[in-house]
Amino acid sequence: MGPKKKKKSKKKPKSKRGKNKPTGFEEYYVDAPMTPEQFEEEKSIYDVRIEDALLRYMKNRRIESDRRHIFMKYLTYGGVEVGPKMFAGVDEQDMKEMDNEQILIARAQTSINHEKLNLLVDFDAVVKGYLTSYFPYFFNPETEETIKLGTVTIRNFLSYLLYHDVCPEHNESIDAARRSCDIASKELWDNQQFTVKAPGDFNAACSTLFGGFLYDMYVEDDKWQNPKDNGVRMTRDIARKVVKFALAGAGSNEQAQRFRDLANSNALRAMLVEDIHGFEVTAVFPIDPDVRNFYQEYAPDLHPVGRITGRAYFDPGKPAYDLSQEERLEWALGNIQMPEFEFFLEEELLKHCYPGMKIMTSVWELNCGLHFFEDIQTAYCSIYTVLCNDLMLGWKKPRDLTNGEDDEEDDNDAGEDKDENAGNGGATK
């Protein structure tokens, strides 16, 4: 007789593999009501350390890989150390002798270093810093689903802390952090769409006519063909039409008259606004119905424009510009007047703008009083916050190499995910 054939293992249906089970992150998901005994038990646990709240939270949620990656980075950013701890040295035999509580602790992959207990705890600041500064840069979320994966996950964790009364002395900060999650959820998606659609017809026309990136690469009638670029470039004739109708429809009489006089005398010039990183939106003015009717009657092939106003902005996450001692003093006293701008934008861009939005781009000023900008480098939320926490990611405590000890022990430790060293979602450096 030949060898027995191995029976093929049948795959379990999705319903039994857990793929259709609740994850705990559904929109209307709530934790089950607690009994008085459970409340008193959790109160005694959480009085000791917030680490236990993390253990139970992750035990009661089915956190899939993408969500887990975002959540663990958030914990790391906030001061929690993430990585395999005790479980690597616990075998099945040891597990049989443990109760549920001991098994939960043994499997823990998050902890808070006692050296960080003296740090300032600010849940709202950490959420703002992570979602508006680190999260867009590290994860580059290009869809609304990815953005909500981050904001909803963190909000869910914060709600858990409130519901279970884990740290009541920080409830106000936690509640503010939840509101920051809601703000970031909407504004991050607006930022993404604005960045993709920018700079718009009016700004492209100004760049083509007066200076900037498109002015330098312009070829009359677009005779030069780039096989890798299927886009249609704006000719100078179309650019002039776009600018003239924007001025006639949405511009003031003074702007239109000054533009005409300078254009007729061939004195119209544009200058790059130096020493700024971009601008912050201060007000948004939708398209006026009269302007819309004007375009429909006289230029139906063009997109009507509205207006936004803004002021010069300096990104706190970038090196500061070099200033003299007098300028530094004036800056510290708040006596420096920030340049203010006015831009014309089409509706496709206008609907994604909001007061407080920070747009990093090159700004140009025409000597007739108009402004335009070019391709967007990035856009930040109204609650954009820069912390030093991300500078500590990957930091390791220095070793004393003067005693000549073997480094093998430290090299073995390097196998752990040491860059996950920040934490509880609330500690700021």
C-alpha positions in Angstrom: 0.0 0.0 0.0 1.2 3.5 -0.8 1.5 6.3 1.7 -1.7 7.7 3.0 -2.9 10.9 1.4 -3.0 13.9 3.7 -6.5 15.3 4.1 -6.8 18.8 2.7 -7.7 21.2 5.4 -10.8 23.1 4.6 -10.8 26.8 5.1 -13.2 28.1 7.7 -15.9 30.4 6.4 -15.4 34.1 7.0 -18.0 34.2 9.7 -16.0 31.7 11.8 -12.6 33.3 11.0 -13.7 36.5 12.6 -13.7 38.6 9.5 -17.3 39.7 10.0 -17.1 40.2 13.7 -17.3 43.7 15.2 -14.0 45.5 15.6 -15.0 48.0 18.2 -14.4 50.9 15.8 -17.8 51.0 14.2 -19.5 54.4 14.1 -22.2 53.6 16.7 -20.1 51.1 18.8 -20.2 51.6 22.5 -18.7 49.5 25.3 -21.1 47.3 27.3 -22.5 48.7 30.5 -20.4 48.0 33.6 -21.7 46.5 36.8 -20.9 48.2 40.1 -18.4 45.5 40.9 -16.6 45.9 37.5 -16.5 49.7 38.1 -14.9 49.4 41.5 -12.5 46.8 40.2 -11.4 49.0 37.3 -11.2 52.0 39.5 -8.7 50.2 41.8 -6.7 49.1 38.7 -6.6 52.5 37.0 -5.6 54.2 40.2 -2.3 52.4 39.9 -1.3 53.0 36.2 -2.8 53.9 32.8 -0.9 50.9 31.3 -3.7 48.6 32.5 -6.2 50.7 30.5 -4.2 50.1 27.4 -4.1 46.4 28.0 -7.9 46.1 28.4 -8.6 48.5 25.5 -6.5 46.4 23.1 -8.0 43.2 24.4 -11.5 44.4 23.7 -10.8 45.6 20.2 -10.0 43.7 17.0 -7.3 46.0 15.7 -6.3 45.2 12.1 -2.8 45.8 10.8 -3.3 49.3 9.2 -5.2 50.6 12.2 -2.7 49.0 14.6 0.2 50.7 12.8 -1.4 54.1 13.1 -2.5 53.5 16.7 0.9 52.3 17.8 2.7 55.2 16.3 0.3 57.5 18.1 1.2 55.8 21.4 4.8 56.0 20.6 4.5 59.7 19.8 2.7 60.3 23.1 5.3 58.6 25.3 4.4 54.9 25.5 7.1 52.3 24.8 5.8 49.7 22.3 7.4 46.4 21.7 7.5 42.7 22.8 8.2 42.5 26.5 7.5 39.6 28.8 5.7 37.4 26.3 8.8 36.5 24.5 10.0 34.5 27.5 6.8 32.8 28.5 6.0 29.4 27.1 2.7 27.5 26.9 3.5 25.6 30.1 3.9 28.8 32.1 0.7 30.2 30.6 -1.3 27.2 31.9 -0.3 28.2 35.4 -1.4 31.9 35.0 -4.8 33.4 35.6 -6.4 35.7 33.0 -5.0 38.8 34.6 -1.4 37.5 34.5 -1.8 36.3 30.9 -3.0 39.7 29.9 0.0 41.4 31.5 2.4 38.8 30.0 1.1 39.5 26.5 1.4 43.2 26.9 3.4 45.1 24.3 3.0 48.6 25.7 4.5 50.1 28.8 5.3 53.5 30.3 8.9 54.1 31.4 9.0 55.4 34.9 11.5 58.1 33.8 8.7 59.7 31.8 6.2 60.0 34.7 7.3 63.5 35.4 6.6 64.8 31.9 3.7 67.1 31.3 0.5 65.2 30.3 -1.6 66.9 27.7 -3.8 64.6 25.6 -5.1 67.5 23.4 -1.6 68.7 22.5 -0.5 65.2 21.6 -3.5 64.6 19.4 -3.0 67.9 17.6 0.7 67.3 17.1 0.2 63.8 15.9 -2.7 64.3 13.6 -1.8 67.7 12.1 2.0 67.3 11.9 3.3 63.7 12.2 0.4 61.7 10.8 0.2 63.5 7.4 3.9 63.4 6.9 4.6 59.8 7.9 1.4 58.1 6.5 0.7 60.4 3.6 -3.1 59.7 3.7 -4.5 60.2 0.2 -8.1 59.0 0.8 -10.8 60.0 3.2 -10.9 56.4 4.5 -7.2 56.5 5.5 -7.7 59.8 7.3 -10.6 58.6 9.2 -8.8 55.4 10.1 -6.4 57.6 12.1 -8.8 60.1 13.6 -11.6 57.6 14.4 -9.1 55.1 16.0 -7.6 57.7 18.3 -11.0 59.2 19.2 -12.2 55.7 20.0 -9.4 55.2 22.5 -10.0 58.6 24.1 -13.7 57.8 24.5 -12.7 54.5 26.2 -10.6 56.5 28.7 -13.5 58.8 29.5 -16.1 56.0 29.7 -14.0 53.9 32.1 -12.9 57.0 34.1 -9.3 56.0 33.7 -7.7 59.3 34.6 -10.5 61.7 35.7 -8.0 64.5 36.4 -7.4 64.7 32.7 -11.0 64.4 31.5 -11.1 68.0 30.2 -8.0 67.5 28.1 -9.2 64.2 26.8 -12.6 65.7 25.8 -10.7 68.6 24.0 -8.6 66.0 22.2 -11.7 64.2 20.9 -12.9 67.5 19.5 -9.5 68.0 17.9 -10.0 64.5 16.2 -13.3 65.7 14.7 -11.7 68.9 13.4 -8.7 67.1 11.9 -10.9 64.5 10.3 -12.6 67.1 8.1 -9.7 69.5 7.6 -7.1 66.9 6.6 -9.4 65.7 3.8 -10.0 69.3 2.7 -6.2 69.9 2.7 -5.6 66.8 0.6 -8.2 67.8 -2.0 -7.0 71.4 -2.1 -3.4 70.3 -2.6 -4.3 68.0 -5.5 -6.5 70.5 -7.3 -4.3 73.6 -6.8 -3.3 76.1 -8.0 -6.4 76.7 -10.2 -7.0 78.5 -13.4 -6.5 82.1 -12.2 -3.2 81.3 -10.4 -2.0 79.3 -13.4 -2.8 82.2 -15.7 -1.0 84.7 -13.6 2.1 82.4 -13.4 2.0 82.0 -17.2 1.8 85.8 -17.8 3.7 87.5 -15.1 6.3 85.2 -13.6 6.9 81.9 -11.8 7.1 78.2 -12.7 4.7 78.2 -15.7 6.2 81.5 -17.0 9.7 79.9 -17.2 8.4 76.7 -19.0 5.9 78.4 -21.4 6.2 77.5 -25.1 4.0 79.4 -27.5 1.1 77.3 -28.8 2.5 74.4 -26.8 4.6 73.2 -29.7 6.9 71.2 -27.5 5.4 67.9 -26.7 6.3 65.9 -23.6 5.4 62.2 -24.1 5.0 61.8 -20.3 2.7 64.7 -19.8 -0.8 64.5 -21.3 -1.9 67.8 -19.7 -3.1 70.7 -21.8 -1.1 73.9 -21.1 -2.7 77.3 -20.9 -1.8 79.6 -23.8 -1.1 83.3 -23.2 -4.3 84.3 -24.9 -6.4 82.1 -22.7 -4.4 83.2 -19.6 -5.2 86.9 -20.4 -8.9 86.1 -20.8 -8.9 84.2 -17.4 -7.3 87.2 -15.6 -9.4 89.9 -17.3 -12.7 88.2 -16.5 -11.6 87.5 -12.9 -10.9 91.2 -12.4 -14.0 92.3 -14.2 -16.2 89.9 -12.2 -14.8 89.6 -8.7 -12.2 92.5 -8.5 -12.8 96.0 -7.3 -13.1 99.0 -9.6 -9.7 100.2 -8.3 -8.0 96.9 -9.0 -9.4 96.7 -12.5 -8.5 100.3 -13.4 -5.0 100.1 -12.0 -4.5 96.7 -13.8 -5.6 98.2 -17.1 -3.5 101.3 -16.8 -0.3 99.3 -16.0 -1.0 96.8 -18.7 -1.5 99.5 -21.3 1.8 101.2 -20.4 3.6 97.8 -20.3 4.5 98.4 -16.6 2.7 95.4 -15.1 5.2 93.5 -12.9 5.1 90.6 -10.4 7.5 90.2 -7.5 8.0 87.1 -5.3 7.2 87.8 -1.7 10.4 86.9 0.1 11.1 85.3 3.5 7.8 83.6 4.1 6.8 80.0 4.1 3.2 80.6 2.8 0.0 82.1 4.1 -2.8 81.5 6.5 -6.4 81.9 5.3 -8.2 84.6 7.3 -11.5 84.7 5.4 -13.3 82.9 2.6 -15.8 84.8 0.3 -18.0 82.4 -1.9 -18.8 83.3 -5.5 -21.3 86.1 -5.7 -24.5 85.2 -7.7 -23.9 88.3 -9.9 -20.4 87.1 -10.7 -21.7 83.7 -11.6 -24.3 85.2 -13.9 -21.7 87.5 -15.4 -19.5 84.4 -16.3 -22.5 82.5 -17.7 -23.4 85.4 -20.0 -20.0 86.5 -21.2 -17.5 83.7 -20.6 -19.4 80.3 -20.2 -16.1 78.5 -21.0 -14.4 79.8 -17.9 -14.9 79.0 -14.2 -16.2 81.8 -12.1 -14.0 82.9 -9.1 -14.5 83.9 -5.5 -12.0 85.3 -3.1 -10.0 84.4 0.0 -7.8 86.7 2.1 -4.8 85.6 4.1 -1.7 86.7 5.9 1.9 85.7 5.7 2.7 82.5 7.7 5.9 81.1 9.1 6.0 77.3 9.6 7.1 76.6 13.2 8.3 73.2 12.0 11.0 74.8 9.8 14.1 76.7 10.7 13.4 80.4 11.4 14.6 83.1 9.1 17.7 85.0 10.1 16.8 88.2 11.8 18.7 91.1 13.2 18.6 91.8 16.9 16.2 94.7 16.4 13.9 92.5 14.3 14.0 89.7 16.8 13.0 92.1 19.5 10.1 93.5 17.4 9.1 89.9 16.6 9.1 88.9 20.3 6.9 92.0 21.2 4.5 91.2 18.3 5.1 94.6 16.7 5.9 93.2 13.2 3.0 93.7 10.8 2.4 90.5 8.8 1.8 91.1 5.0 -1.8 90.5 4.0 -2.9 89.0 0.7 -6.0 88.6 -1.5 -6.4 85.7 -3.9 -9.0 84.8 -6.6 -10.0 81.1 -6.6 -12.4 78.9 -8.6 -15.2 77.1 -6.7 -13.4 73.7 -6.9 -10.7 75.1 -4.7 -12.8 77.6 -2.8 -15.0 74.9 -1.2 -12.0 73.3 0.5 -10.7 76.5 2.1 -11.5 77.5 5.7 -10.2 80.2 8.1 -7.0 79.1 9.9 -5.9 76.8 7.0 -2.1 77.1 6.5 -0.9 76.8 2.8 2.8 76.4 2.2 3.5 77.9 -1.3 5.3 80.7 -3.1 3.3 83.9 -3.1 3.7 86.6 -5.8 2.4 90.2 -5.7 1.5 92.2 -8.8 2.1 96.0 -8.6 -1.6 96.5 -9.2 -2.4 95.0 -5.8 -3.3 91.4 -6.9 -1.7 88.3 -5.5 -1.3 84.8 -6.8 0.3 81.5 -5.6 1.8 78.5 -7.4 1.9 74.8 -6.7 1.2 73.8 -3.1 3.9 72.2 -1.1 1.6 71.2 1.7 -1.4 72.4 3.6 -1.9 72.3 7.4 -5.0 72.3 9.6 -6.3 75.3 11.7 -5.1 73.4 14.8 -1.6 72.7 13.3 0.7 72.0 16.2 4.4 71.2 16.2 5.9 69.3 19.1 9.3 67.9 19.9 7.9 64.4 20.4 8.7 63.1 16.9 12.3 64.0 17.5 12.4 61.4 20.2 11.2 58.6 18.0 14.0 56.1 17.7 16.0 57.7 20.5 18.1 55.4 22.6 19.6 56.0 26.0 23.4 56.6 25.5 25.7 53.8 26.6 28.9 54.3 28.5 31.6 52.9 26.1 34.6 54.0 28.2 34.4 50.9 30.4 35.2 48.5 27.5 32.2 46.2 28.2 30.9 43.9 25.5 28.1 45.4 23.5 26.4 42.1 22.7 23.7 42.5 25.3 22.7 45.9 23.9 22.9 44.6 20.3 20.4 41.8 21.3 18.1 44.5 22.7 18.2 46.3 19.4 16.0 43.6 17.9 13.1 45.0 19.8 11.2 47.8 18.2 12.9 50.5 20.2 11.7 53.3 18.0 8.3 52.8 19.6 9.4 54.7 22.7 6.7 57.4 23.1 3.5 56.8 24.7 0.3 56.9 26.5 -1.1 59.3 24.0 -0.8 62.1 26.4 2.8 62.9 27.4 4.5 65.8 25.7 8.2 66.3 25.7 
